[in-house]
Amino acid sequence: MYETISNFVAAFLTLSIFSFLYKDNPFYKFAEHLLVGVSMGYAIPVLYENVFIPYVYIPIFLNHDFIIIIPSLLGVLYILRFSKNLSWLARYPITFTMGIVGMGVPLSLHTSVLVQMRSAMLPLDNINTILIFIGTVTILLYFYFSKAHRGIYGKVTNMGIWFMMIGFGASFGYTVMARISLLIGRIQFLLGDWLGLIK
């Protein structure tokens, strides 16, 4: 009985989301708001148990580590974003967050730039490394805007455009295939678990 009810609820919510393909409607809005509400209702207790209790409550009230009060107050200032008069105070924790992000730039430079450069500096002994080398050089030349893209240089930069379009197309195709697999899963649920038309 419980499985039948849960299947009907899941099918109703799935069809409500699919109804957006026709147009925006109350069923879609209900399912969307329910998703956001349930997500937040799940996330808040998880954050309370996994973040607030071990990193704020226990250090301050049980271990008497009062230095933790400073970052805790900075975190509380985020909530003032919803106040008209005190919203400017939320800029202080945002500033600290941006500073922490800036500290990660050297690490991301290593992982995103230096590793890519190392993989592009392989011996040109097969077609794959040759294509990687040509693609890297032509794309970099395309983004060199100090020289007009005319003549032979323009043809080389056009090759860079082709390499970029192939890369963007492959990445978009991968994203579409991931979404298609989710769609197949939902259709299998509707036709199999709910309606019993397929096994």
CYANA upper distance limits for C-alpha pairs under 8 A (distance plus 0.5 A):
  1 MET  CA      5 ILE  CA      6.83
  2 TYR  CA      6 SER  CA      6.64
  3 GLU  CA      7 ASN  CA      6.54
  4 THR  CA      8 PHE  CA      6.79
  4 THR  CA    194 TRP  CA      8.47
  5 ILE  CA      9 VAL  CA      6.74
  6 SER  CA     10 ALA  CA      6.57
  7 ASN  CA     11 ALA  CA      6.46
  7 ASN  CA    193 ASP  CA      7.64
  7 ASN  CA    194 TRP  CA      6.34
  8 PHE  CA     12 PHE  CA      6.53
  8 PHE  CA    194 TRP  CA      7.39
  9 VAL  CA     13 LEU  CA      6.75
 10 ALA  CA     14 THR  CA      6.54
 11 ALA  CA     15 LEU  CA      6.56
 11 ALA  CA    190 LEU  CA      6.81
 11 ALA  CA    194 TRP  CA      7.43
 12 PHE  CA     16 SER  CA      6.52
 13 LEU  CA     17 ILE  CA      6.76
 13 LEU  CA     31 ALA  CA      6.36
 14 THR  CA     18 PHE  CA      6.76
 14 THR  CA    186 ARG  CA      7.92
 15 LEU  CA     19 SER  CA      6.50
 16 SER  CA     20 PHE  CA      7.87
 16 SER  CA     27 PHE  CA      5.62
 16 SER  CA     28 TYR  CA      5.43
 16 SER  CA     31 ALA  CA      6.80
 17 ILE  CA     27 PHE  CA      8.05
 17 ILE  CA     28 TYR  CA      5.62
 17 ILE  CA     31 ALA  CA      6.99
 17 ILE  CA     32 GLU  CA      7.99
 18 PHE  CA     28 TYR  CA      8.24
 19 SER  CA     23 LYS  CA      7.35
 19 SER  CA     24 ASP  CA      8.16
 19 SER  CA     25 ASN  CA      8.01
 19 SER  CA     27 PHE  CA      7.94
 19 SER  CA     28 TYR  CA      6.86
 20 PHE  CA     24 ASP  CA      5.75
 20 PHE  CA     25 ASN  CA      7.40
 20 PHE  CA     28 TYR  CA      6.54
 24 ASP  CA     28 TYR  CA      7.19
 24 ASP  CA     29 LYS  CA      8.13
 25 ASN  CA     29 LYS  CA      6.94
 26 PRO  CA     30 PHE  CA      6.50
 27 PHE  CA     31 ALA  CA      6.79
 28 TYR  CA     32 GLU  CA      6.53
 29 LYS  CA     33 HIS  CA      6.49
 30 PHE  CA     34 LEU  CA      6.48
 31 ALA  CA     35 LEU  CA      6.62
 32 GLU  CA     36 VAL  CA      6.89
 33 HIS  CA     37 GLY  CA      6.49
 34 LEU  CA     38 VAL  CA      6.44
 35 LEU  CA     39 SER  CA      6.47
 36 VAL  CA     40 MET  CA      6.66
 37 GLY  CA     41 GLY  CA      6.43
 38 VAL  CA     42 TYR  CA      6.53
 39 SER  CA     43 ALA  CA      6.49
 40 MET  CA     44 ILE  CA      6.43
 41 GLY  CA     45 PRO  CA      7.66
 42 TYR  CA     46 VAL  CA      7.04
 43 ALA  CA     47 LEU  CA      6.54
 44 ILE  CA     48 TYR  CA      6.58
 45 PRO  CA     49 GLU  CA      6.58
 46 VAL  CA     50 ASN  CA      6.35
 46 VAL  CA     51 VAL  CA      8.42
 47 LEU  CA     51 VAL  CA      5.66
 47 LEU  CA     52 PHE  CA      7.10
 48 TYR  CA     52 PHE  CA      5.32
 48 TYR  CA     53 ILE  CA      6.73
 49 GLU  CA     53 ILE  CA      6.00
 49 GLU  CA     54 PRO  CA      7.95
 50 ASN  CA     54 PRO  CA      6.96
 51 VAL  CA     55 TYR  CA      6.12
 51 VAL  CA     56 VAL  CA      7.91
 52 PHE  CA     56 VAL  CA      5.57
 52 PHE  CA     57 TYR  CA      6.72
 53 ILE  CA     57 TYR  CA      5.32
 53 ILE  CA     58 ILE  CA      6.45
 54 PRO  CA     58 ILE  CA      5.99
 54 PRO  CA     59 PRO  CA      7.68
 55 TYR  CA     59 PRO  CA      6.76
 56 VAL  CA     60 ILE  CA      6.54
 56 VAL  CA     68 ILE  CA      7.31
 56 VAL  CA     69 ILE  CA      8.33
 56 VAL  CA     72 SER  CA      7.44
 57 TYR  CA     61 PHE  CA      6.16
 57 TYR  CA     62 LEU  CA      7.81
 58 ILE  CA     62 LEU  CA      5.47
 58 ILE  CA     63 ASN  CA      6.76
 59 PRO  CA     63 ASN  CA      5.27
 59 PRO  CA     64 HIS  CA      6.54
 59 PRO  CA     65 ASP  CA      5.78
 59 PRO  CA     66 PHE  CA      8.10
 59 PRO  CA     68 ILE  CA      7.62
 60 ILE  CA     64 HIS  CA      5.24
 60 ILE  CA     65 ASP  CA      5.48
 60 ILE  CA     66 PHE  CA      5.91
 60 ILE  CA     68 ILE  CA      7.03
 60 ILE  CA     69 ILE  CA      7.67
 61 PHE  CA     65 ASP  CA      8.30
 68 ILE  CA     72 SER  CA      6.74
 69 ILE  CA     73 LEU  CA      6.52
 70 ILE  CA     74 LEU  CA      6.88
 71 PRO  CA     75 GLY  CA      6.72
 72 SER  CA     76 VAL  CA      6.81
 73 LEU  CA     77 LEU  CA      6.81
 74 LEU  CA     78 TYR  CA      7.67
 74 LEU  CA     92 TYR  CA      7.80
 74 LEU  CA     93 PRO  CA      5.86
 75 GLY  CA     79 ILE  CA      8.28
 75 GLY  CA     93 PRO  CA      7.15
 76 VAL  CA     80 LEU  CA      7.98
 77 LEU  CA     81 ARG  CA      8.03
 77 LEU  CA     89 LEU  CA      6.72
 77 LEU  CA     90 ALA  CA      5.65
 77 LEU  CA     92 TYR  CA      8.25
 77 LEU  CA     93 PRO  CA      7.34
 78 TYR  CA     89 LEU  CA      8.38
 78 TYR  CA     90 ALA  CA      5.41
 78 TYR  CA     93 PRO  CA      7.30
 78 TYR  CA     94 ILE  CA      8.48
 79 ILE  CA     90 ALA  CA      7.86
 80 LEU  CA     86 LEU  CA      6.42
 80 LEU  CA     87 SER  CA      5.65
 80 LEU  CA     88 TRP  CA      8.48
 80 LEU  CA     89 LEU  CA      7.26
 80 LEU  CA     90 ALA  CA      6.46
 81 ARG  CA     86 LEU  CA      7.73
 81 ARG  CA     87 SER  CA      4.83
 81 ARG  CA     88 TRP  CA      7.83
 81 ARG  CA     89 LEU  CA      8.10
 81 ARG  CA     90 ALA  CA      6.05
 82 PHE  CA     87 SER  CA      6.90
 83 SER  CA     87 SER  CA      5.71
 86 LEU  CA     90 ALA  CA      8.36
 87 SER  CA     91 ARG  CA      8.33
 90 ALA  CA     94 ILE  CA      7.11
 91 ARG  CA     95 THR  CA      6.58
 92 TYR  CA     96 PHE  CA      7.06
 93 PRO  CA     97 THR  CA      6.64
 94 ILE  CA     98 MET  CA      6.67
 95 THR  CA     99 GLY  CA      6.77
 96 PHE  CA    100 ILE  CA      6.83
 97 THR  CA    101 VAL  CA      6.76
 98 MET  CA    102 GLY  CA      6.64
 99 GLY  CA    103 MET  CA      6.87
100 ILE  CA    104 GLY  CA      7.22
101 VAL  CA    105 VAL  CA      7.43
104 GLY  CA    108 SER  CA      6.70
105 VAL  CA    109 LEU  CA      6.39
106 PRO  CA    110 HIS  CA      6.82
107 LEU  CA    111 THR  CA      6.86
108 SER  CA    112 SER  CA      6.09
108 SER  CA    113 VAL  CA      8.21
109 LEU  CA    113 VAL  CA      5.76
109 LEU  CA    114 LEU  CA      7.15
110 HIS  CA    114 LEU  CA      5.38
110 HIS  CA    115 VAL  CA      6.88
111 THR  CA    115 VAL  CA      6.03
111 THR  CA    116 GLN  CA      8.20
112 SER  CA    116 GLN  CA      6.79
113 VAL  CA    117 MET  CA      6.62
114 LEU  CA    118 ARG  CA      6.64
115 VAL  CA    119 SER  CA      6.75
116 GLN  CA    120 ALA  CA      6.77
117 MET  CA    121 MET  CA      6.86
118 ARG  CA    122 LEU  CA      7.86
120 ALA  CA    129 THR  CA      7.99
120 ALA  CA    132 ILE  CA      7.04
120 ALA  CA    133 PHE  CA      6.54
120 ALA  CA    136 THR  CA      7.96
121 MET  CA    133 PHE  CA      8.29
122 LEU  CA    129 THR  CA      7.19
123 PRO  CA    129 THR  CA      7.71
124 LEU  CA    129 THR  CA      6.00
124 LEU  CA    130 ILE  CA      5.96
125 ASP  CA    129 THR  CA      7.47
125 ASP  CA    130 ILE  CA      8.01
126 ASN  CA    130 ILE  CA      6.91
127 ILE  CA    131 LEU  CA      6.61
128 ASN  CA    132 ILE  CA      6.70
129 THR  CA    133 PHE  CA      6.56
130 ILE  CA    134 ILE  CA      6.65
131 LEU  CA    135 GLY  CA      6.41
132 ILE  CA    136 THR  CA      6.52
133 PHE  CA    137 VAL  CA      6.68
134 ILE  CA    138 THR  CA      6.51
135 GLY  CA    139 ILE  CA      6.47
135 GLY  CA    159 MET  CA      8.20
135 GLY  CA    160 GLY  CA      6.65
135 GLY  CA    163 PHE  CA      6.34
136 THR  CA    140 LEU  CA      6.66
136 THR  CA    160 GLY  CA      8.37
137 VAL  CA    141 LEU  CA      6.64
137 VAL  CA    160 GLY  CA      8.30
138 THR  CA    142 TYR  CA      6.65
138 THR  CA    156 VAL  CA      6.51
138 THR  CA    157 THR  CA      6.04
138 THR  CA    158 ASN  CA      8.47
138 THR  CA    159 MET  CA      6.73
138 THR  CA    160 GLY  CA      4.87
139 ILE  CA    143 PHE  CA      7.13
139 ILE  CA    157 THR  CA      7.24
139 ILE  CA    159 MET  CA      8.23
139 ILE  CA    160 GLY  CA      4.65
139 ILE  CA    161 ILE  CA      7.33
139 ILE  CA    163 PHE  CA      7.79
139 ILE  CA    164 MET  CA      7.65
140 LEU  CA    144 TYR  CA      7.13
140 LEU  CA    160 GLY  CA      8.16
141 LEU  CA    156 VAL  CA      8.29
141 LEU  CA    157 THR  CA      6.52
141 LEU  CA    160 GLY  CA      8.02
142 TYR  CA    149 HIS  CA      8.44
142 TYR  CA    156 VAL  CA      8.45
142 TYR  CA    157 THR  CA      5.10
142 TYR  CA    158 ASN  CA      8.01
142 TYR  CA    160 GLY  CA      6.56
142 TYR  CA    161 ILE  CA      7.85
148 ALA  CA    154 GLY  CA      8.02
149 HIS  CA    153 TYR  CA      6.37
149 HIS  CA    154 GLY  CA      4.52
149 HIS  CA    155 LYS  CA      8.30
149 HIS  CA    157 THR  CA      7.44
150 ARG  CA    154 GLY  CA      4.70
150 ARG  CA    155 LYS  CA      7.85
151 GLY  CA    155 LYS  CA      7.04
152 ILE  CA    156 VAL  CA      6.80
153 TYR  CA    157 THR  CA      6.75
154 GLY  CA    158 ASN  CA      6.63
155 LYS  CA    159 MET  CA      6.99
156 VAL  CA    160 GLY  CA      7.21
157 THR  CA    161 ILE  CA      6.97
158 ASN  CA    162 TRP  CA      6.90
159 MET  CA    163 PHE  CA      6.82
160 GLY  CA    164 MET  CA      6.69
161 ILE  CA    165 MET  CA      6.60
162 TRP  CA    166 ILE  CA      6.68
163 PHE  CA    167 GLY  CA      6.74
164 MET  CA    168 PHE  CA      6.55
165 MET  CA    169 GLY  CA      6.37
166 ILE  CA    170 ALA  CA      6.61
167 GLY  CA    171 SER  CA      6.71
168 PHE  CA    172 PHE  CA      6.50
169 GLY  CA    173 GLY  CA      6.43
170 ALA  CA    174 TYR  CA      6.63
171 SER  CA    175 THR  CA      6.82
172 PHE  CA    176 VAL  CA      6.65
173 GLY  CA    177 MET  CA      6.58
174 TYR  CA    178 ALA  CA      6.77
175 THR  CA    179 ARG  CA      6.87
176 VAL  CA    180 ILE  CA      6.53
177 MET  CA    181 SER  CA      6.66
178 ALA  CA    182 LEU  CA      7.07
179 ARG  CA    183 LEU  CA      6.77
180 ILE  CA    184 ILE  CA      6.62
181 SER  CA    185 GLY  CA      6.76
182 LEU  CA    186 ARG  CA      6.87
183 LEU  CA    187 ILE  CA      6.69
184 ILE  CA    188 GLN  CA      6.52
185 GLY  CA    189 PHE  CA      6.72
186 ARG  CA    190 LEU  CA      6.74
187 ILE  CA    191 LEU  CA      6.54
188 GLN  CA    192 GLY  CA      5.91
188 GLN  CA    193 ASP  CA      7.94
188 GLN  CA    198 ILE  CA      8.24
189 PHE  CA    193 ASP  CA      5.52
189 PHE  CA    194 TRP  CA      6.80
190 LEU  CA    194 TRP  CA      5.56
190 LEU  CA    195 LEU  CA      6.69
191 LEU  CA    195 LEU  CA      5.58
191 LEU  CA    196 GLY  CA      6.37
191 LEU  CA    197 LEU  CA      5.80
191 LEU  CA    198 ILE  CA      6.44
192 GLY  CA    196 GLY  CA      4.92
192 GLY  CA    197 LEU  CA      6.03
192 GLY  CA    198 ILE  CA      5.24
192 GLY  CA    199 LYS  CA      6.22
